[in-house]
Amino acid sequence: MLKVEHVVKSYKQGGLFSQEKKQVLNGVSFQSLPGECLGIIGESGSGKSTLGRLLIGIEKPDQGTVLMDGADVSKRKIRAGKMSAVFQDYKSSINPFFTVEEAIMEPLGRNGETNKVETLLKEVGLPPSYRQKYPHELSGGEVQRVCIARAVAAEPRCILLDEAISSLDVSVQLQVLDLLRTLKERRRMSYVFITHDIQAAAYLCDRIIFFRDGRIEEITETRQLKNVKSDYAKKLLGALVMV
């Protein structure tokens, strides 16, 4: 279980010698339950991507804790094999000099089993012949599928998806969402799905956190979206209702 407790995060602003700080996260607390997809939705600048970096241990909170099964995720040994991530910028997510096979094997290290690559490619809908291709030979959607295969390779308990479909064409977005749903059911993994797209969140997630100015405005089950109470949640839902 991923548990976030009273997390606070600030960054310096105003130049090298400035003591001024901007608070990006303010007292954030929630839990991601085993096997669920938890959406975190908010407008640009709301702090959701900063939260994502804390969830996978890239950064540490100024206050509070982020725990996986009761242990601090900022410790590499704790998150290794338990958490993976797929990011928005798939073009820079993979070493351009790696083949697809090398990219997928990267998190497994030298002792990884290369025979897993073909199985993983099949799971994400790519043929075995892609093993020796390079990122520049693939479409954006194909590269993101490789990123997903790499994230799944270590058989993590939880995958962070930070705007993982927003750079893709609309037709490809739905294909990737369907893939994520299938993998979640097959492997019984948990997702934390960070996005500004309420339609994508409603399609994939079990619960949704509405995030605003570094705070949680509201948490609701997706099936109860029509009953949200906060004005901010209703505003974001307006785009979904209009479709």
N, C-alpha and C positions, 0 to 999 in steps of 0.2 A: 504494500500500500504506500502511495506517495502522500505525504502529509506536509502541508505548509502552515507554519505557526507564526503569526505576528511579524511578518517580514517587512522590513523597512530598508530602502535603498536610496542613496543620494549620490549625485555627481558634482564635482567642482565645475564652476562655470565662470566666465569673465576673464580668462587669461591665466598664464602660468603662476603668477604670484597672488592671484585672487583667493580670498578665503570664503567667497560666496559659494553656496551650495544650492542645488535644485533637488528637491525631494521628488523622486520618480515613483517609488512605491511606499505606501503608507499603511502599515498594519494589516497586511494581506494574510488571510487564513482560509484554508479549504483543504479538502481531502479528495484524492482521486481513487476511486474504488477499484478493486481487482476486476479486470475484464471489461471495464466500461470505457467509452470514449467521452472525455470531458472537454467541452468546447470552452475556449476563452475568447470572447468577442469584444472588440472595442475599436474606436476610431484611431487613426494615426496619431501617435503621440500620447496614447493613453497609458503606456508603460507595459503593455502585454509582452512585447519582445524582450524587454529587460527581465521580466518575470521568467520568460522562457530560458534565458541564459542562467538564471539562478537555479531553475529546476534541474538542469543537467550539469550543474557544478562548474560551468565556465567562469562564473563570478560568484562571490560570496555576499550574502546580505550584510548590511551594517548592523542590523538587529534581527532577531528571530532565527528560525531554523527551517531548513528544507530536509525532510527525512524520507528515506526509502526503507521500509521495513524497520523503522526505528533508528536507523543509522544515518549520519550526516552525508549527503550526496557530494559535498565539496571534497570528500576524500575519494581519490581515484579508485582505490580498491573496492569501495562500497558500490560505486555506480558501474564499474566494469562488468559487462555481461548482463547487467540488469536494465540499463537505460541506453537508448540510442536516439538519434535525431535525424530529421530530414528538414532542410532549410529551403527558403524561397529561391535563392540564387543557385540553381543547379549547375550553372556554367562554371562556377568557382568551387563547387563542392567536391569535385573529382579532379585529381591530378591529371592534367591533359596528356601527360606522358605515360599514364597507366592504361593498360587494356581494361576492358570490362571485367575480365577475370581478376586482374590484379586489384582493381578498385573494390570489388566485392570481398576479396580475401583480406583487404587491408586491416579491418578490425580484428581478424582472427590471428594475425601474426604468422610467423614462419611455420608454426605447428598446425595451421589450419588444414582441413581436408579439402583439397581442390575438387573432389568429386561432388561436393555440395553445390558448386557453382551452377552446374546444369540444372539441378533441382530448383534452386532459387530463381534462375532465369525463367524456368517454366512457370513457377508460381506467380511471377510478375508479368507473364505474358510475352516473353521474348524467346526467340529460338536459340538453341545451343550454339549456332554459328556466330552469335554475337560475342562469344567469349574472347575472341581475339580482335575485336573492333576497338577503336579509340573513340573518346567522347565526341570529337569533331565529325565523326562519321554518323552520328546519331541525331535524331530529332530531339527537340526539347522534352517532349513527353517520354521518349525512350530513355534519355539521360536520367530523368526523374524516377523512372521505374528502376533503373540501376541503383540510384540512391536509396530507394526503398528496399531493394534486395540487399544492399550493403547493411542497412539498418536492421534488417531481419536476421542477417547472417549469424550474429552472436546469440540469437534466441533470447532477446531481452524480455523483461517483464513489462516494460513500458517504452513507448516511442513518442518523443516530442515531435510534432509536425508544426513548424513555425512558418505560416503562410506558404505551405508546401505546394499549393496549386495555383497561387495568384499570378505567377509569371507565365502560365500555360494558356494556350488558346482555349476558349470556352468549351469546344467540343472535346478537347483532350482532358479538361478538368473533370468532366463527368466520368470518363473512363478511369481516371486515377482514383476518384472517390469510390467507384464500384470496386476497384482493386483493393483499396484499403478496407472496405467493408468485408470483402471475402477473406482477406488475410486475418483480420481481427477475429472472425468467427472460426476460421480453421485453426489458428494458433492460440486463440484465447488470450491475446495480448491486451494491454491497456494503451489507450492513446490520450495524449493531451494535444488538442487541436487548436492552435492559435490562429485566428483569422479575423479579417474585417468583413468577411462575407457571410451574412446571416443565412443565406440560402444554403451554402455549403455546410455550415454548422448544423442547420436543421436536418439536412439530409444524412449526415454522418453520426452526429453526437447523441448520446443518451441524456446528458445533462449539459446545460450551458451557463457559464458565468458571464454576466455583463460587466465589463471592466471600463472604468472611467477615471481619468486623472489619478491613476495609481491606487484606486480603491475598488472594491467589489460593490457594485450597485445592487445586484440581485443574482441569485442562483435559482434556476428552475429546471425541472425535467422538460425535455424537448416536447413531450406530448402535452405539456401544460403551458406551452408558449403563449397561447391565446389569453392566458390568465395572468400575465405579468403585471406587476403593480407600479414599478418605477416609470417615471416619464421618459427617462433615458432609454430603457428597454423598449418601451412602446415606440419611441422614435426610430430605433434601429429596426424594429419589426415592421415598420411602415413599408420598407423596401420589399419585404417578403409578402406582405398582404397584397401589394400592388401587382405582383407577378401572376 
